[in-house]
Amino acid sequence: MVSYGIQKSRNFVLVAVVMLIAGFGPVTGAYAKSCKDNHFHNGYSGEVKGKKAAERSALKGWASFTAWEYGSSWASWRNASKRKMKCDRLGAKVWHCFASAIPCKK
């Protein structure tokens, strides 16, 4: 009776380990991310007073276009891949920024 219980426990552990290695467990699912295959989306701020405001405007443009095309679950800058933000100063306090990234979702 005792050996049957031990063997049953070993089998359970073995099955659990195989499932985790094969990707059927919570470890891979919790961190998996799905991205659009090398398809970049862009957002542009226009001319804005202040660099931070221009960055926010470019990100808002990126997120709204991404949500329009793929849905809101794809529109997270934090989840996006290959994120790039380029800003240029146009005047004393005037900036414009360009945001580019591949949309991803968790």
VEXBAMAR-949475 format. One record per atom (N, C-alpha, C): x negated, y negated, z negated; chain; residue number from 1; atom name; residue in one letter. Coordinates in Angstrom, 1 decimal, always signed. Layout:
! VEXBAMAR-949475
        X        Y        Z   vexmi   lumnu   ronu   marmar
        X        Y        Z       A     NUM     CA        A
...
! end
This chain:
! VEXBAMAR-949475
        X        Y        Z   vexmi   lumnu   ronu   marmar
     -0.8     +1.2     +0.0       A       1      N        M
     +0.0     +0.0     +0.0       A       1     CA        M
     -0.9     -1.3     +0.0       A       1      C        M
     -1.9     -1.3     -0.8       A       2      N        V
     -2.8     -2.4     -0.9       A       2     CA        V
     -3.5     -2.7     +0.4       A       2      C        V
     -4.0     -1.6     +1.1       A       3      N        S
     -4.7     -1.8     +2.3       A       3     CA        S
     -3.8     -2.3     +3.4       A       3      C        S
     -2.6     -1.9     +3.4       A       4      N        Y
     -1.6     -2.4     +4.5       A       4     CA        Y
     -1.4     -3.9     +4.3       A       4      C        Y
     -1.3     -4.4     +3.1       A       5      N        G
     -1.1     -5.8     +2.9       A       5     CA        G
     -2.3     -6.6     +3.3       A       5      C        G
     -3.5     -6.1     +3.1       A       6      N        I
     -4.7     -6.8     +3.5       A       6     CA        I
     -4.8     -6.8     +5.0       A       6      C        I
     -4.5     -5.7     +5.6       A       7      N        Q
     -4.6     -5.6     +7.1       A       7     CA        Q
     -3.6     -6.6     +7.7       A       7      C        Q
     -2.4     -6.7     +7.1       A       8      N        K
     -1.4     -7.6     +7.6       A       8     CA        K
     -1.8     -9.0     +7.5       A       8      C        K
     -2.5     -9.4     +6.4       A       9      N        S
     -3.0    -10.7     +6.2       A       9     CA        S
     -4.1    -11.0     +7.3       A       9      C        S
     -5.0    -10.1     +7.5       A      10      N        R
     -6.1    -10.3     +8.5       A      10     CA        R
     -5.5    -10.5     +9.9       A      10      C        R
     -4.5     -9.7    +10.2       A      11      N        N
     -3.8     -9.8    +11.5       A      11     CA        N
     -3.2    -11.2    +11.7       A      11      C        N
     -2.6    -11.7    +10.6       A      12      N        F
     -1.9    -13.0    +10.7       A      12     CA        F
     -3.0    -14.1    +10.9       A      12      C        F
     -4.1    -14.0    +10.1       A      13      N        V
     -5.2    -15.0    +10.3       A      13     CA        V
     -5.8    -14.9    +11.7       A      13      C        V
     -6.0    -13.8    +12.2       A      14      N        L
     -6.5    -13.6    +13.5       A      14     CA        L
     -5.6    -14.2    +14.6       A      14      C        L
     -4.3    -14.0    +14.5       A      15      N        V
     -3.4    -14.6    +15.4       A      15     CA        V
     -3.4    -16.1    +15.3       A      15      C        V
     -3.4    -16.6    +14.1       A      16      N        A
     -3.5    -18.1    +13.9       A      16     CA        A
     -4.7    -18.7    +14.5       A      16      C        A
     -5.9    -18.1    +14.4       A      17      N        V
     -7.1    -18.6    +14.9       A      17     CA        V
     -7.1    -18.5    +16.4       A      17      C        V
     -6.6    -17.5    +17.0       A      18      N        V
     -6.5    -17.4    +18.5       A      18     CA        V
     -5.5    -18.4    +19.0       A      18      C        V
     -4.4    -18.7    +18.3       A      19      N        M
     -3.5    -19.7    +18.8       A      19     CA        M
     -4.1    -21.1    +18.7       A      19      C        M
     -4.9    -21.4    +17.7       A      20      N        L
     -5.6    -22.7    +17.6       A      20     CA        L
     -6.6    -22.9    +18.7       A      20      C        L
     -7.4    -21.8    +19.0       A      21      N        I
     -8.4    -21.9    +20.0       A      21     CA        I
     -7.7    -22.0    +21.4       A      21      C        I
     -6.6    -21.4    +21.6       A      22      N        A
     -5.9    -21.5    +22.9       A      22     CA        A
     -5.1    -22.8    +23.1       A      22      C        A
     -5.0    -23.6    +22.0       A      23      N        G
     -4.3    -24.8    +22.1       A      23     CA        G
     -2.8    -24.8    +21.7       A      23      C        G
     -2.4    -23.8    +21.0       A      24      N        F
     -1.0    -23.7    +20.6       A      24     CA        F
     -0.7    -24.2    +19.2       A      24      C        F
     -1.7    -24.8    +18.6       A      25      N        G
     -1.5    -25.3    +17.2       A      25     CA        G
     -1.4    -26.8    +17.1       A      25      C        G
     -1.2    -27.2    +15.9       A      26      N        P
     -1.0    -28.6    +15.7       A      26     CA        P
     -2.3    -29.5    +15.8       A      26      C        P
     -3.4    -28.8    +15.8       A      27      N        V
     -4.7    -29.6    +15.9       A      27     CA        V
     -4.8    -30.3    +17.2       A      27      C        V
     -4.5    -29.5    +18.3       A      28      N        T
     -4.7    -30.1    +19.6       A      28     CA        T
     -3.5    -31.0    +20.0       A      28      C        T
     -2.3    -30.7    +19.6       A      29      N        G
     -1.1    -31.5    +19.9       A      29     CA        G
     -1.1    -32.8    +19.2       A      29      C        G
     -1.6    -32.9    +18.0       A      30      N        A
     -1.6    -34.2    +17.3       A      30     CA        A
     -2.5    -35.2    +17.9       A      30      C        A
     -3.5    -34.8    +18.6       A      31      N        Y
     -4.5    -35.7    +19.2       A      31     CA        Y
     -4.5    -35.8    +20.7       A      31      C        Y
     -3.7    -35.0    +21.3       A      32      N        A
     -3.7    -35.0    +22.8       A      32     CA        A
     -3.2    -36.3    +23.4       A      32      C        A
     -3.7    -36.7    +24.5       A      33      N        K
     -3.3    -37.9    +25.1       A      33     CA        K
     -3.2    -37.6    +26.6       A      33      C        K
     -2.1    -38.1    +27.2       A      34      N        S
     -1.9    -37.9    +28.6       A      34     CA        S
     -2.1    -39.3    +29.3       A      34      C        S
     -2.9    -39.3    +30.4       A      35      N        C
     -3.2    -40.5    +31.1       A      35     CA        C
     -2.8    -40.4    +32.6       A      35      C        C
     -2.5    -41.5    +33.2       A      36      N        K
     -2.3    -41.6    +34.6       A      36     CA        K
     -3.6    -41.4    +35.3       A      36      C        K
     -3.7    -40.5    +36.3       A      37      N        D
     -5.0    -40.2    +36.9       A      37     CA        D
     -5.6    -41.3    +37.6       A      37      C        D
     -6.6    -42.0    +37.0       A      38      N        N
     -7.4    -43.1    +37.6       A      38     CA        N
     -6.5    -44.1    +38.3       A      38      C        N
     -5.4    -44.4    +37.7       A      39      N        H
     -4.4    -45.4    +38.2       A      39     CA        H
     -4.4    -46.6    +37.3       A      39      C        H
     -5.1    -47.7    +37.6       A      40      N        F
     -5.2    -48.9    +36.8       A      40     CA        F
     -4.0    -49.8    +36.9       A      40      C        F
     -3.6    -50.4    +35.8       A      41      N        H
     -2.7    -51.5    +35.8       A      41     CA        H
     -3.4    -52.7    +35.3       A      41      C        H
     -2.9    -53.9    +35.7       A      42      N        N
     -3.5    -55.1    +35.4       A      42     CA        N
     -2.5    -56.1    +34.8       A      42      C        N
     -3.0    -57.1    +34.1       A      43      N        G
     -2.3    -58.2    +33.6       A      43     CA        G
     -3.1    -59.4    +33.6       A      43      C        G
     -2.5    -60.5    +34.0       A      44      N        Y
     -3.2    -61.8    +34.1       A      44     CA        Y
     -2.5    -62.9    +33.3       A      44      C        Y
     -3.2    -63.7    +32.6       A      45      N        S
     -2.7    -64.7    +31.7       A      45     CA        S
     -2.2    -66.0    +32.4       A      45      C        S
     -2.8    -66.3    +33.5       A      46      N        G
     -2.7    -67.7    +34.0       A      46     CA        G
     -3.5    -68.6    +33.1       A      46      C        G
     -3.4    -69.9    +33.3       A      47      N        E
     -4.2    -70.9    +32.6       A      47     CA        E
     -3.5    -71.1    +31.3       A      47      C        E
     -4.2    -70.9    +30.2       A      48      N        V
     -3.7    -70.9    +28.8       A      48     CA        V
     -4.6    -71.7    +27.9       A      48      C        V
     -4.1    -72.4    +27.0       A      49      N        K
     -4.9    -73.2    +26.0       A      49     CA        K
     -5.4    -72.2    +24.9       A      49      C        K
     -6.6    -71.9    +24.8       A      50      N        G
     -7.2    -71.1    +23.8       A      50     CA        G
     -7.5    -69.7    +24.3       A      50      C        G
     -8.6    -69.1    +24.0       A      51      N        K
     -9.0    -67.8    +24.5       A      51     CA        K
     -8.1    -66.7    +23.9       A      51      C        K
     -7.8    -66.7    +22.6       A      52      N        K
     -7.0    -65.7    +22.0       A      52     CA        K
     -5.6    -65.7    +22.6       A      52      C        K
     -5.1    -66.8    +22.9       A      53      N        A
     -3.7    -66.9    +23.5       A      53     CA        A
     -3.8    -66.4    +24.9       A      53      C        A
     -4.9    -66.6    +25.7       A      54      N        A
     -5.0    -66.1    +27.0       A      54     CA        A
     -5.1    -64.5    +27.0       A      54      C        A
     -5.9    -64.0    +26.0       A      55      N        E
     -6.0    -62.6    +25.9       A      55     CA        E
     -4.6    -61.9    +25.6       A      55      C        E
     -3.9    -62.5    +24.6       A      56      N        R
     -2.5    -62.0    +24.3       A      56     CA        R
     -1.6    -62.1    +25.5       A      56      C        R
     -1.7    -63.1    +26.3       A      57      N        S
     -0.9    -63.2    +27.5       A      57     CA        S
     -1.2    -62.2    +28.5       A      57      C        S
     -2.5    -61.9    +28.7       A      58      N        A
     -2.9    -60.9    +29.7       A      58     CA        A
     -2.5    -59.5    +29.2       A      58      C        A
     -2.6    -59.2    +27.9       A      59      N        L
     -2.1    -57.9    +27.4       A      59     CA        L
     -0.6    -57.8    +27.5       A      59      C        L
     +0.1    -58.9    +27.3       A      60      N        K
     +1.6    -58.8    +27.4       A      60     CA        K
     +1.9    -58.5    +28.9       A      60      C        K
     +1.2    -59.1    +29.8       A      61      N        G
     +1.5    -58.9    +31.2       A      61     CA        G
     +1.2    -57.4    +31.6       A      61      C        G
     +0.1    -56.9    +31.1       A      62      N        W
     -0.3    -55.5    +31.3       A      62     CA        W
     +0.8    -54.6    +30.8       A      62      C        W
     +1.2    -54.8    +29.6       A      63      N        A
     +2.2    -53.9    +28.9       A      63     CA        A
     +3.5    -54.0    +29.6       A      63      C        A
     +4.0    -55.2    +30.0       A      64      N        S
     +5.3    -55.3    +30.5       A      64     CA        S
     +5.4    -54.6    +31.9       A      64      C        S
     +4.3    -54.8    +32.7       A      65      N        F
     +4.3    -54.1    +34.0       A      65     CA        F
     +4.2    -52.6    +33.8       A      65      C        F
     +3.4    -52.1    +32.9       A      66      N        T
     +3.3    -50.7    +32.6       A      66     CA        T
     +4.6    -50.1    +32.2       A      66      C        T
     +5.3    -50.8    +31.3       A      67      N        A
     +6.6    -50.4    +30.8       A      67     CA        A
     +7.6    -50.3    +31.9       A      67      C        A
     +7.6    -51.3    +32.8       A      68      N        W
     +8.5    -51.4    +33.9       A      68     CA        W
     +8.3    -50.2    +34.8       A      68      C        W
     +7.0    -49.8    +35.1       A      69      N        E
     +6.7    -48.7    +36.0       A      69     CA        E
     +6.9    -47.3    +35.4       A      69      C        E
     +6.4    -47.2    +34.2       A      70      N        Y
     +6.4    -45.8    +33.6       A      70     CA        Y
     +7.2    -45.6    +32.3       A      70      C        Y
     +7.7    -46.7    +31.7       A      71      N        G
     +8.4    -46.6    +30.5       A      71     CA        G
     +7.6    -47.1    +29.3       A      71      C        G
     +8.2    -47.5    +28.2       A      72      N        S
     +7.6    -48.1    +27.1       A      72     CA        S
     +6.6    -47.2    +26.4       A      72      C        S
     +6.7    -45.9    +26.5       A      73      N        S
     +5.8    -45.0    +25.9       A      73     CA        S
     +4.4    -45.0    +26.5       A      73      C        S
     +4.3    -45.5    +27.7       A      74      N        W
     +3.0    -45.7    +28.4       A      74     CA        W
     +2.4    -47.0    +28.2       A      74      C        W
     +3.1    -48.0    +27.6       A      75      N        A
     +2.7    -49.4    +27.6       A      75     CA        A
     +1.8    -49.8    +26.4       A      75      C        A
     +1.2    -48.9    +25.7       A      76      N        S
     +0.3    -49.2    +24.5       A      76     CA        S
     -1.1    -49.5    +25.0       A      76      C        S
     -1.6    -50.7    +24.8       A      77      N        W
     -3.0    -51.0    +25.1       A      77     CA        W
     -3.9    -50.1    +24.2       A      77      C        W
     -3.6    -49.9    +23.0       A      78      N        R
     -4.4    -49.0    +22.1       A      78     CA        R
     -4.6    -47.6    +22.7       A      78      C        R
     -3.6    -47.1    +23.3       A      79      N        N
     -3.7    -45.7    +23.9       A      79     CA        N
     -4.3    -45.7    +25.3       A      79      C        N
     -4.4    -46.8    +25.9       A      80      N        A
     -4.9    -46.9    +27.3       A      80     CA        A
     -6.3    -46.5    +27.4       A      80      C        A
     -6.7    -46.0    +28.6       A      81      N        S
     -8.1    -45.6    +28.8       A      81     CA        S
     -8.8    -46.6    +29.7       A      81      C        S
    -10.1    -46.7    +29.6       A      82      N        K
    -11.0    -47.5    +30.4       A      82     CA        K
    -10.5    -49.0    +30.4       A      82      C        K
    -10.2    -49.5    +29.1       A      83      N        R
     -9.7    -50.8    +28.9       A      83     CA        R
    -10.8    -51.9    +29.2       A      83      C        R
    -10.4    -52.9    +29.9       A      84      N        K
    -11.3    -54.0    +30.2       A      84     CA        K
    -10.6    -55.3    +30.1       A      84      C        K
    -11.2    -56.3    +29.5       A      85      N        M
    -10.6    -57.6    +29.3       A      85     CA        M
    -11.7    -58.6    +29.8       A      85      C        M
    -11.4    -59.4    +30.8       A      86      N        K
    -12.4    -60.4    +31.3       A      86     CA        K
    -11.7    -61.8    +31.2       A      86      C        K
    -12.4    -62.7    +30.5       A      87      N        C
    -11.9    -64.0    +30.3       A      87     CA        C
    -12.9    -65.0    +30.8       A      87      C        C
    -12.4    -66.1    +31.4       A      88      N        D
    -13.2    -67.2    +31.8       A      88     CA        D
    -12.7    -68.5    +31.3       A      88      C        D
    -13.6    -69.4    +30.9       A      89      N        R
    -13.2    -70.7    +30.4       A      89     CA        R
    -13.1    -71.6    +31.6       A      89      C        R
    -12.0    -72.3    +31.7       A      90      N        L
    -11.8    -73.2    +32.9       A      90     CA        L
    -12.0    -74.7    +32.5       A      90      C        L
    -11.9    -75.0    +31.3       A      91      N        G
    -12.0    -76.4    +30.8       A      91     CA        G
    -12.3    -76.4    +29.4       A      91      C        G
    -12.2    -77.6    +28.8       A      92      N        A
    -12.5    -77.7    +27.3       A      92     CA        A
    -11.9    -76.7    +26.5       A      92      C        A
    -10.6    -76.5    +26.6       A      93      N        K
     -9.9    -75.5    +25.8       A      93     CA        K
     -9.0    -74.5    +26.7       A      93      C        K
     -9.2    -74.6    +28.0       A      94      N        V
     -8.3    -73.8    +28.9       A      94     CA        V
     -9.0    -72.5    +29.3       A      94      C        V
     -8.3    -71.4    +29.2       A      95      N        W
     -8.9    -70.1    +29.6       A      95     CA        W
     -7.9    -69.4    +30.5       A      95      C        W
     -8.4    -68.4    +31.2       A      96      N        H
     -7.6    -67.4    +31.8       A      96     CA        H
     -8.2    -66.0    +31.6       A      96      C        H
     -7.4    -65.0    +31.4       A      97      N        C
     -7.9    -63.6    +31.1       A      97     CA        C
     -7.3    -62.6    +32.1       A      97      C        C
     -8.0    -61.6    +32.3       A      98      N        F
     -7.5    -60.5    +33.2       A      98     CA        F
     -7.7    -59.2    +32.4       A      98      C        F
     -6.6    -58.4    +32.2       A      99      N        A
     -6.7    -57.2    +31.5       A      99     CA        A
     -6.5    -56.0    +32.5       A      99      C        A
     -7.2    -55.0    +32.3       A     100      N        S
     -7.1    -53.8    +33.2       A     100     CA        S
     -7.3    -52.6    +32.4       A     100      C        S
     -6.5    -51.5    +32.7       A     101      N        A
     -6.6    -50.3    +32.0       A     101     CA        A
     -5.8    -49.2    +32.6       A     101      C        A
     -6.1    -47.9    +32.3       A     102      N        I
     -5.3    -46.8    +32.8       A     102     CA        I
     -4.3    -46.5    +31.7       A     102      C        I
     -3.0    -46.5    +32.0       A     103      N        P
     -1.9    -46.2    +31.1       A     103     CA        P
     -2.0    -44.8    +30.5       A     103      C        P
     -1.9    -44.6    +29.2       A     104      N        C
     -1.9    -43.3    +28.6       A     104     CA        C
     -0.8    -43.3    +27.5       A     104      C        C
     -0.4    -42.1    +27.1       A     105      N        K
     +0.6    -42.0    +26.0       A     105     CA        K
     +0.2    -40.8    +25.2       A     105      C        K
     +0.6    -40.8    +23.9       A     106      N        K
     +0.3    -39.7    +23.0       A     106     CA        K
     +1.5    -38.8    +22.9       A     106      C        K
! end
